Amino acid sequence: MAIMITEECINCGACEPECPNNAIYEGGDEWRFSDGTSLTGTLTTPSGKSTEADAAQEPEEMDVYYIVTDKCTECVGFHDEPQCAAVCPVDCCVDDPDYKETEEELTVKKDFMHL
């Protein structure tokens, strides 16, 4: 599963610097596939999305921090547990039931972003 941030988020920002994929953004901020990854040019993500790596994407939330599902690997390949959840003072970084992925799928996503 990808991780999501619930509405209980207090916007402390503790999670953002912990993400090895730069998948966490402040509410209202645009995001890019190239942020914190080695992705460049035109790409097709493991989930099938085609885009430019540097193209600005719409914020997924406006009021609280959010995690980009296409970039979240639950820290697989980097850490033993999701670091956002480990540092969150209010436990609002939780499994996203809408995005269930196997460890193999998360590893493929990690390898895709970090050549």
Buried (B, 14 or more C-beta within 10 A) or exposed (E): BBBBBEEEBEEEEBBBEBBBBBBBBBBEBEBBBBBBBEBEEEBEBBEEEEBBBEEEBEBBBEEBBBBBBBBBBBBBBBEEEBBBBBBBEEEBBBBBEEBEBEEEBBBBBBEBBBE
